[in-house]
Amino acid sequence: MTKTSREEIIAAAQDMFRRRGYAGLSMAELADAVGLRKASLYSRFAAKEDLAIEALQLTLAQIEGACPTGPDWQADYRASITAIADHLAMHHRCLGLHLLYGTAEADAVRAAALAFFGRLHQVIQAILERHHPPRRAAELAEDALSQLEGATLWLAFSGDEAPMRRAVERVLGAGLANQARTEAELREKIAELEGDVLTLRGALAGQIEAESCFR
């Protein structure tokens, strides 16, 4: 008989947590799903909380593994937002959000779920900070996660992926449109400075010419 690996147990728990939430998963049902006795499952994971935390860590690793860190911040931004959206759309659930419900007495799980969202925010913000000021990058990252999570809730309820596609378009548009606006503002400022320099040069030339008349 093939031995069930720790990774297989975590993957099965990950799927069951998505479908049932924290309160809806029982260790007995999970043991049956992976072909183990309940006692054997508890010998590997002391509590359901431990499984939930490791399932979150696995989910985060899967998402981060699809987020590139290349030289082009725009390409990284597009790929990372798309990777997060694809992961959410594929499962019709966000494990982090699902585990925030029903964990009133499981502080460690709630803390891990909050850390999960915090890390996703950091990933997006770090990419945006390669072009945007930190505060603006943080705001854009917050908006991105809010819109993608909202689209995921609708997907779970209706099965309709169209809102997710629109959310991705808006999120990408916001980050990249701000870049275009910033560059336009910079070009405008440079033009103003160049105009000021020409004005100063003209004034200085006039002053020099005027002074030469009195020599």
Backbone torsions as a table, in degrees:
resi	resn	phi	psi	omega
1	MET	NA	132.3	-178.6
2	THR	-70.7	132.6	-179.8
3	LYS	-77.0	133.4	178.7
4	THR	-75.8	125.4	-177.3
5	SER	-82.0	162.0	177.0
6	ARG	-60.7	-40.5	-179.5
7	GLU	-63.4	-38.2	178.9
8	GLU	-66.0	-37.6	178.7
9	ILE	-65.6	-44.8	-179.4
10	ILE	-63.8	-41.2	179.3
11	ALA	-63.6	-40.2	178.1
12	ALA	-66.4	-41.1	178.0
13	ALA	-64.5	-40.0	178.1
14	GLN	-55.7	-46.8	-179.6
15	ASP	-66.3	-42.2	-178.3
16	MET	-70.3	-36.7	176.3
17	PHE	-63.0	-38.6	179.0
18	ARG	-62.8	-42.7	-174.7
19	ARG	-79.6	-31.0	-171.5
20	ARG	-118.1	-12.7	-174.4
21	GLY	79.7	179.3	-176.5
22	TYR	-68.3	-49.0	-176.6
23	ALA	-67.5	-26.7	-175.1
24	GLY	-81.0	-9.6	179.7
25	LEU	-94.5	129.2	174.7
26	SER	-111.0	144.2	-179.5
27	MET	-64.2	-31.8	179.3
28	ALA	-65.2	-44.0	179.2
29	GLU	-66.8	-38.4	178.0
30	LEU	-64.6	-41.9	178.5
31	ALA	-59.3	-43.9	177.9
32	ASP	-62.2	-40.8	-176.6
33	ALA	-64.4	-31.9	-178.1
34	VAL	-103.0	5.4	175.8
35	GLY	75.0	36.4	178.9
36	LEU	-122.6	158.0	168.0
37	ARG	-75.6	152.5	-178.9
38	LYS	-59.0	-40.4	-179.8
39	ALA	-63.3	-36.6	179.1
40	SER	-67.4	-38.4	177.9
41	LEU	-63.9	-43.6	-179.8
42	TYR	-68.0	-22.7	177.3
43	SER	-71.8	-20.5	179.5
44	ARG	-99.4	-32.8	178.6
45	PHE	-131.6	114.6	-173.8
46	ALA	-65.3	-27.4	-176.3
47	ALA	-154.3	161.1	177.8
48	LYS	-61.8	-32.2	178.5
49	GLU	-57.5	-41.5	-179.7
50	ASP	-62.5	-41.1	178.8
51	LEU	-64.6	-42.2	-179.3
52	ALA	-62.5	-42.5	-179.3
53	ILE	-65.1	-42.5	179.8
54	GLU	-70.3	-32.5	176.0
55	ALA	-64.8	-38.8	176.4
56	LEU	-65.2	-42.1	179.3
57	GLN	-63.6	-39.4	177.6
58	LEU	-64.2	-44.3	179.7
59	THR	-61.1	-44.1	179.8
60	LEU	-63.2	-41.5	178.9
61	ALA	-63.5	-38.7	178.9
62	GLN	-64.3	-42.4	-179.5
63	ILE	-70.5	-48.2	-178.6
64	GLU	-63.2	-32.2	179.2
65	GLY	-64.0	-21.6	179.5
66	ALA	-97.4	1.6	-179.8
67	CYS	-101.8	110.3	-175.7
68	PRO	-76.0	162.9	175.7
69	THR	-134.2	65.8	-179.5
70	GLY	-93.2	-170.9	-177.0
71	PRO	-76.1	-19.3	-176.1
72	ASP	-100.3	106.8	-175.8
73	TRP	-64.9	-33.1	-179.7
74	GLN	-66.4	-42.7	178.0
75	ALA	-64.9	-40.6	178.4
76	ASP	-64.2	-39.7	-179.9
77	TYR	-64.0	-48.4	179.1
78	ARG	-59.7	-47.2	-176.9
79	ALA	-65.6	-38.7	-177.4
80	SER	-70.9	-44.5	177.8
81	ILE	-62.5	-42.2	178.8
82	THR	-64.0	-40.2	-179.8
83	ALA	-64.3	-43.7	178.9
84	ILE	-63.3	-46.3	-179.5
85	ALA	-63.4	-42.1	-179.9
86	ASP	-63.0	-40.1	179.3
87	HIS	-63.4	-45.2	179.8
88	LEU	-65.6	-42.3	-178.2
89	ALA	-67.8	-36.6	-178.3
90	MET	-63.2	-37.7	-176.5
91	HIS	-98.6	-8.8	-178.7
92	HIS	59.3	16.4	-179.0
93	ARG	-151.5	155.3	167.5
94	CYS	-110.5	116.5	-176.8
95	LEU	-59.5	-41.4	-179.3
96	GLY	-59.4	-46.1	-179.8
97	LEU	-67.2	-39.6	-179.1
98	HIS	-63.6	-35.5	-177.7
99	LEU	-81.2	-9.5	174.9
100	LEU	-75.2	-19.7	178.7
101	TYR	-91.9	138.1	175.8
102	GLY	77.1	18.3	-179.3
103	THR	-116.6	29.6	-177.4
104	ALA	-58.3	-31.8	-178.6
105	GLU	-103.7	10.3	179.5
106	ALA	-122.6	76.2	-175.0
107	ASP	-59.6	-36.4	-178.1
108	ALA	-65.4	-37.1	179.4
109	VAL	-69.9	-43.5	178.7
110	ARG	-61.4	-42.5	178.4
111	ALA	-63.1	-39.2	179.2
112	ALA	-67.2	-37.6	178.6
113	ALA	-66.5	-41.2	177.4
114	LEU	-65.6	-38.5	177.4
115	ALA	-65.7	-34.0	177.0
116	PHE	-58.8	-49.5	179.3
117	PHE	-68.0	-36.4	177.7
118	GLY	-61.3	-39.4	179.9
119	ARG	-69.5	-41.4	176.6
120	LEU	-60.0	-40.8	177.7
121	HIS	-61.5	-42.4	179.4
122	GLN	-62.7	-40.7	-179.6
123	VAL	-60.7	-47.9	-179.1
124	ILE	-67.8	-44.7	-178.2
125	GLN	-62.1	-40.2	-178.5
126	ALA	-61.0	-37.7	177.9
127	ILE	-67.6	-46.7	-177.4
128	LEU	-66.2	-30.4	-179.7
129	GLU	-69.1	-12.3	175.6
130	ARG	-71.9	-8.8	175.9
131	HIS	-133.8	-41.9	-174.7
132	HIS	-93.1	156.5	172.0
133	PRO	-60.8	150.8	-175.6
134	PRO	-52.8	-44.4	-177.6
135	ARG	-64.8	-42.8	179.3
136	ARG	-67.3	-38.9	178.2
137	ALA	-61.8	-40.3	178.9
138	ALA	-63.9	-41.8	179.5
139	GLU	-64.5	-43.8	179.4
140	LEU	-63.8	-38.2	178.5
141	ALA	-66.1	-40.9	177.2
142	GLU	-61.5	-46.1	-179.8
143	ASP	-62.8	-39.1	-179.1
144	ALA	-61.6	-50.1	-179.4
145	LEU	-64.4	-39.7	-179.7
146	SER	-61.1	-44.2	-178.0
147	GLN	-70.4	-40.1	179.6
148	LEU	-67.9	-39.4	178.5
149	GLU	-67.4	-39.5	177.5
150	GLY	-61.7	-42.0	178.4
151	ALA	-65.7	-32.6	178.5
152	THR	-67.7	-40.5	177.3
153	LEU	-60.8	-42.5	178.9
154	TRP	-66.0	-38.7	178.7
155	LEU	-63.2	-42.4	179.0
156	ALA	-63.4	-34.8	-177.5
157	PHE	-79.0	-43.0	-170.2
158	SER	-112.0	-20.5	-174.8
159	GLY	79.3	4.9	-177.1
160	ASP	-90.4	119.0	-178.0
161	GLU	-89.0	-7.0	-177.5
162	ALA	-58.7	-44.0	178.0
163	PRO	-60.3	-33.1	177.7
164	MET	-66.1	-42.5	178.7
165	ARG	-62.5	-41.0	179.1
166	ARG	-67.5	-37.3	178.7
167	ALA	-62.5	-42.7	178.7
168	VAL	-61.7	-43.3	179.2
169	GLU	-61.2	-42.3	-179.6
170	ARG	-67.2	-42.9	-178.6
171	VAL	-64.0	-46.1	178.4
172	LEU	-65.1	-42.2	-179.9
173	GLY	-61.1	-39.7	-178.8
174	ALA	-63.7	-48.2	-178.5
175	GLY	-65.7	-44.4	-175.8
176	LEU	-81.0	-31.8	177.1
177	ALA	-66.4	-37.0	177.7
178	ASN	-64.1	-33.4	176.6
179	GLN	-63.8	-45.7	-179.3
180	ALA	-62.1	-41.2	-179.9
181	ARG	-65.5	-41.5	179.5
182	THR	-63.0	-42.3	179.7
183	GLU	-66.0	-38.4	178.4
184	ALA	-64.5	-42.5	178.3
185	GLU	-63.5	-37.8	179.4
186	LEU	-66.0	-43.3	178.2
187	ARG	-62.3	-39.8	178.9
188	GLU	-63.9	-41.0	179.5
189	LYS	-66.0	-40.6	178.4
190	ILE	-62.2	-41.7	178.9
191	ALA	-62.1	-40.4	178.2
192	GLU	-63.2	-43.7	-180.0
193	LEU	-65.0	-40.0	177.9
194	GLU	-62.5	-39.4	176.9
195	GLY	-63.5	-40.9	178.4
196	ASP	-63.4	-40.4	179.6
197	VAL	-62.7	-43.8	179.0
198	LEU	-62.7	-40.1	178.8
199	THR	-63.2	-44.2	179.5
200	LEU	-64.7	-39.8	177.9
201	ARG	-62.0	-42.7	179.3
202	GLY	-63.7	-42.9	180.0
203	ALA	-65.0	-41.0	-179.8
204	LEU	-65.8	-41.3	178.8
205	ALA	-63.2	-40.3	178.6
206	GLY	-64.8	-39.5	-179.9
207	GLN	-66.3	-41.2	179.5
208	ILE	-63.8	-41.8	179.7
209	GLU	-64.8	-40.6	-179.8
210	ALA	-65.7	-41.6	-179.5
211	GLU	-66.1	-33.1	-179.0
212	SER	-67.4	-24.2	-179.8
213	CYS	-71.6	-21.1	-177.3
214	PHE	-97.9	1.9	-179.4
215	ARG	-83.7	NA	NA
